[in-house]
Amino acid sequence: MKSVSDLGELRGKRVLIRCDLNVPLDDGRITDDGRIRASVPTLTQLREAGAKIIVLAHLGRPKGQVKPEFSLAPAAKRLGELLGTEVKLAGDVVGESATETVASLNDGEVAMLENVRFEPGEESKDEAERGALADKYAALGDVFVSDGFGVVHRKQASVYDLAGKLPNAAGGLVKAEVEVLRQLTEEPAEPYVVVLGGAKVSDKLAVIDNLLKTADTLVIGGGMLFTFLAAQGYEVGKSLLEQDQVEVVKGYLEQADKVGKKIVLPTDVIVAPEFKADAKPTVVGVDQIPQDQLGLDIGPESAAAFAAVIKDAKTVFWNGPMGVAEWAAFAGGTRAVAQALTEVDGLSVVGGGDSAAAVRDLGFADDQFGHISTGGGASLEYLEGKELPGLAVLG
């Protein structure tokens, strides 16, 4: 992949840059600006080179319709604050406002098109429809920079098709993400520990399958742990359970045993009678989960055991909270894992998405970890061994 510096003289050139500004909002207020901050270094590099910068990004899932609640206005405002300059937001994606906004740019100035997912062609499965939209994007620029790592696993017009229509390069963020993932997949320093959480084991099957070849230890928490417990014959009460995956998980447990890999599961969990922030928490052993309760976090004994395994590692990748981390009573397991990652003598990687949001919500700083990815889904697909379209298309 080419770097921005390989694109030659950029002064006066219109640079289309795909960023990932898909940040969480609460009543129009950004609650975690990590992805916006991560986009700043490459944008600053382009500004200093004198380029006319046009940012393409999405927010939420408007599914090809113009929905005001998914406007990029909050992201444009925050990006302007971080860059110390106005970010001109067009009133549309490829219409009259976009054309006029781009035409008004001086060297070093920044514009942003409205949410690319307002256009039906952006996420279309029809290549011709995506290509037609990509042509409209390309007409607004001279070169393309891919810097939205969180979307490189998507075959979408502003990620994949556009890259084939203009001279292209990977931005600094994408280059850094790929370098970290290369370290995780090619020759990770051992012991290599992978911590997986989140709700569904079905979302992680392919990555578990691949990681059993490379990681020394898999640590399992989150809602997915209950399918593992069921595979071991435990009663899981009203906890999240994917019954159709129990046999698959049994196979993974047997496979790990055969190849000498460890799968570390909790020995205790925190249960509650209902899925509510103020539900009464109780710590029980995994063999004592009441039929009328559901597990919402790993227990303190498990949190300590997970932390010990993590701290002994030289390479750690973590994706998915250990419990319902946004609720204080059920955030202890996630906090323990995050704290342990800050104490790793080696490479510690927080795999984006809910994990990244959780560590910030819990008060940890980004620089306490080796790397916080901006793309949970993209990271997982890379670790599965899949080809990511938005990377493969770059020259």
BELSUL-V353146 format. One record per residue. N is the residue number from 1. PHI is phi in degrees with one decimal (none if undefined). Layout:
# BELSUL-V353146
n->N phi->PHI
n->N phi->PHI
This chain:
# BELSUL-V353146
n->1 phi->none
n->2 phi->-73.1
n->3 phi->-98.1
n->4 phi->-55.8
n->5 phi->-65.6
n->6 phi->-82.7
n->7 phi->-82.7
n->8 phi->82.1
n->9 phi->-66.7
n->10 phi->-110.1
n->11 phi->-58.9
n->12 phi->82.5
n->13 phi->-84.2
n->14 phi->-87.6
n->15 phi->-106.9
n->16 phi->-82.9
n->17 phi->-127.1
n->18 phi->-86.0
n->19 phi->-110.8
n->20 phi->-109.4
n->21 phi->-112.9
n->22 phi->-77.6
n->23 phi->-97.7
n->24 phi->-72.8
n->25 phi->-119.9
n->26 phi->-128.6
n->27 phi->55.5
n->28 phi->83.0
n->29 phi->-103.4
n->30 phi->-72.4
n->31 phi->-97.3
n->32 phi->-150.2
n->33 phi->-95.9
n->34 phi->-54.7
n->35 phi->-68.4
n->36 phi->-67.7
n->37 phi->-61.2
n->38 phi->-66.7
n->39 phi->-84.1
n->40 phi->-64.1
n->41 phi->-58.1
n->42 phi->-68.7
n->43 phi->-62.9
n->44 phi->-64.8
n->45 phi->-58.9
n->46 phi->-68.5
n->47 phi->-62.2
n->48 phi->-66.1
n->49 phi->-81.6
n->50 phi->82.8
n->51 phi->-75.5
n->52 phi->-95.5
n->53 phi->-102.5
n->54 phi->-121.2
n->55 phi->-88.9
n->56 phi->-110.6
n->57 phi->-159.7
n->58 phi->-131.0
n->59 phi->-147.6
n->60 phi->66.7
n->61 phi->-129.2
n->62 phi->-72.9
n->63 phi->55.0
n->64 phi->78.0
n->65 phi->-118.0
n->66 phi->-80.2
n->67 phi->-123.2
n->68 phi->-54.1
n->69 phi->-67.4
n->70 phi->-106.8
n->71 phi->-62.9
n->72 phi->-83.2
n->73 phi->-53.5
n->74 phi->-61.8
n->75 phi->-68.8
n->76 phi->-63.7
n->77 phi->-63.1
n->78 phi->-66.9
n->79 phi->-62.7
n->80 phi->-61.0
n->81 phi->-63.0
n->82 phi->-72.7
n->83 phi->-83.8
n->84 phi->73.9
n->85 phi->-154.2
n->86 phi->-67.7
n->87 phi->-108.7
n->88 phi->-76.5
n->89 phi->-95.9
n->90 phi->-70.1
n->91 phi->-84.1
n->92 phi->-147.7
n->93 phi->-94.5
n->94 phi->-135.2
n->95 phi->-93.9
n->96 phi->-61.7
n->97 phi->-63.8
n->98 phi->-61.0
n->99 phi->-60.7
n->100 phi->-67.7
n->101 phi->-64.0
n->102 phi->-65.8
n->103 phi->-64.2
n->104 phi->-82.7
n->105 phi->-71.3
n->106 phi->-99.1
n->107 phi->-56.0
n->108 phi->83.6
n->109 phi->-90.9
n->110 phi->-125.3
n->111 phi->-121.9
n->112 phi->-131.6
n->113 phi->-78.7
n->114 phi->-64.7
n->115 phi->-45.2
n->116 phi->-60.4
n->117 phi->-79.8
n->118 phi->-72.4
n->119 phi->-92.8
n->120 phi->-58.3
n->121 phi->-70.8
n->122 phi->-58.7
n->123 phi->-107.7
n->124 phi->-62.3
n->125 phi->-81.4
n->126 phi->-83.9
n->127 phi->-61.6
n->128 phi->-66.0
n->129 phi->-68.6
n->130 phi->-63.3
n->131 phi->-62.7
n->132 phi->-64.0
n->133 phi->-68.9
n->134 phi->-61.1
n->135 phi->-61.2
n->136 phi->-67.1
n->137 phi->-60.5
n->138 phi->-60.1
n->139 phi->-65.2
n->140 phi->-89.4
n->141 phi->-138.6
n->142 phi->-110.2
n->143 phi->-138.3
n->144 phi->-124.9
n->145 phi->-120.3
n->146 phi->-94.8
n->147 phi->-134.2
n->148 phi->-103.7
n->149 phi->-61.0
n->150 phi->-63.7
n->151 phi->-121.2
n->152 phi->-69.8
n->153 phi->-88.4
n->154 phi->-106.4
n->155 phi->-89.9
n->156 phi->-123.8
n->157 phi->-58.3
n->158 phi->-83.3
n->159 phi->-107.0
n->160 phi->-105.4
n->161 phi->-65.8
n->162 phi->-61.5
n->163 phi->-60.9
n->164 phi->-83.1
n->165 phi->-107.3
n->166 phi->-138.9
n->167 phi->-54.0
n->168 phi->-133.5
n->169 phi->-156.4
n->170 phi->-90.3
n->171 phi->-74.1
n->172 phi->-60.7
n->173 phi->-65.6
n->174 phi->-62.3
n->175 phi->-59.5
n->176 phi->-66.5
n->177 phi->-62.3
n->178 phi->-65.0
n->179 phi->-63.1
n->180 phi->-64.8
n->181 phi->-66.3
n->182 phi->-62.9
n->183 phi->-62.1
n->184 phi->-72.4
n->185 phi->-103.7
n->186 phi->-91.6
n->187 phi->-142.5
n->188 phi->-66.5
n->189 phi->-65.0
n->190 phi->-104.7
n->191 phi->-68.0
n->192 phi->-107.5
n->193 phi->-114.3
n->194 phi->-116.5
n->195 phi->-108.5
n->196 phi->-119.8
n->197 phi->-136.8
n->198 phi->90.3
n->199 phi->-75.4
n->200 phi->-111.8
n->201 phi->-68.7
n->202 phi->-62.4
n->203 phi->-72.1
n->204 phi->-115.8
n->205 phi->-57.3
n->206 phi->-64.7
n->207 phi->-72.1
n->208 phi->-61.0
n->209 phi->-57.5
n->210 phi->-73.9
n->211 phi->-72.1
n->212 phi->-64.7
n->213 phi->-89.6
n->214 phi->-114.1
n->215 phi->-82.5
n->216 phi->-84.0
n->217 phi->-140.5
n->218 phi->-108.8
n->219 phi->-109.7
n->220 phi->-115.9
n->221 phi->-137.6
n->222 phi->71.1
n->223 phi->-60.9
n->224 phi->-66.1
n->225 phi->-63.4
n->226 phi->-72.4
n->227 phi->-70.5
n->228 phi->-66.3
n->229 phi->-64.2
n->230 phi->-62.5
n->231 phi->-65.5
n->232 phi->-92.8
n->233 phi->93.4
n->234 phi->-83.8
n->235 phi->-77.9
n->236 phi->-116.4
n->237 phi->60.2
n->238 phi->-93.8
n->239 phi->-63.2
n->240 phi->-57.3
n->241 phi->-142.4
n->242 phi->-100.7
n->243 phi->-57.5
n->244 phi->-72.0
n->245 phi->-106.5
n->246 phi->-60.0
n->247 phi->-66.8
n->248 phi->-61.9
n->249 phi->-64.9
n->250 phi->-56.7
n->251 phi->-62.7
n->252 phi->-67.0
n->253 phi->-62.4
n->254 phi->-68.4
n->255 phi->-61.7
n->256 phi->-61.0
n->257 phi->-62.6
n->258 phi->-64.6
n->259 phi->-93.3
n->260 phi->75.5
n->261 phi->-99.6
n->262 phi->-99.0
n->263 phi->-115.2
n->264 phi->-94.4
n->265 phi->-115.3
n->266 phi->-64.3
n->267 phi->-104.4
n->268 phi->-142.5
n->269 phi->-138.8
n->270 phi->-103.2
n->271 phi->-111.9
n->272 phi->-150.5
n->273 phi->-72.9
n->274 phi->-152.1
n->275 phi->-86.4
n->276 phi->-142.5
n->277 phi->-60.6
n->278 phi->-100.5
n->279 phi->-65.3
n->280 phi->-73.2
n->281 phi->-84.7
n->282 phi->-136.9
n->283 phi->-90.2
n->284 phi->-135.8
n->285 phi->-68.8
n->286 phi->-66.1
n->287 phi->-94.4
n->288 phi->-132.3
n->289 phi->-71.8
n->290 phi->-64.5
n->291 phi->-63.1
n->292 phi->-100.0
n->293 phi->-126.9
n->294 phi->-129.6
n->295 phi->-79.0
n->296 phi->-124.3
n->297 phi->-168.9
n->298 phi->-75.0
n->299 phi->-83.4
n->300 phi->-63.2
n->301 phi->-63.3
n->302 phi->-66.2
n->303 phi->-58.4
n->304 phi->-66.9
n->305 phi->-66.6
n->306 phi->-61.1
n->307 phi->-60.2
n->308 phi->-63.5
n->309 phi->-63.2
n->310 phi->-64.8
n->311 phi->-65.3
n->312 phi->-84.6
n->313 phi->-84.1
n->314 phi->-103.8
n->315 phi->-137.7
n->316 phi->-135.2
n->317 phi->-120.4
n->318 phi->-126.7
n->319 phi->-138.1
n->320 phi->106.7
n->321 phi->-61.4
n->322 phi->-83.1
n->323 phi->-159.5
n->324 phi->-81.8
n->325 phi->-67.8
n->326 phi->-77.3
n->327 phi->-108.1
n->328 phi->-52.8
n->329 phi->-67.0
n->330 phi->-124.8
n->331 phi->-106.3
n->332 phi->-61.3
n->333 phi->-65.0
n->334 phi->-64.9
n->335 phi->-61.9
n->336 phi->-63.5
n->337 phi->-65.8
n->338 phi->-60.3
n->339 phi->-61.1
n->340 phi->-63.5
n->341 phi->-62.8
n->342 phi->-70.7
n->343 phi->-105.9
n->344 phi->-72.8
n->345 phi->-91.2
n->346 phi->164.3
n->347 phi->-95.4
n->348 phi->-116.3
n->349 phi->-124.1
n->350 phi->-94.8
n->351 phi->-82.4
n->352 phi->69.0
n->353 phi->55.7
n->354 phi->-63.0
n->355 phi->-66.0
n->356 phi->-63.0
n->357 phi->-63.2
n->358 phi->-64.1
n->359 phi->-65.4
n->360 phi->-71.7
n->361 phi->-60.1
n->362 phi->-84.4
n->363 phi->95.6
n->364 phi->-83.0
n->365 phi->-95.6
n->366 phi->-55.8
n->367 phi->-76.6
n->368 phi->-80.0
n->369 phi->-117.1
n->370 phi->-61.8
n->371 phi->-161.4
n->372 phi->-111.5
n->373 phi->-71.7
n->374 phi->-95.1
n->375 phi->-138.0
n->376 phi->-64.0
n->377 phi->-63.6
n->378 phi->-65.0
n->379 phi->-60.9
n->380 phi->-62.3
n->381 phi->-66.2
n->382 phi->-62.6
n->383 phi->-69.3
n->384 phi->-73.1
n->385 phi->92.9
n->386 phi->-76.8
n->387 phi->-81.1
n->388 phi->-95.7
n->389 phi->-54.3
n->390 phi->-68.8
n->391 phi->-92.7
n->392 phi->-60.7
n->393 phi->-79.0
n->394 phi->-74.6
n->395 phi->-76.2
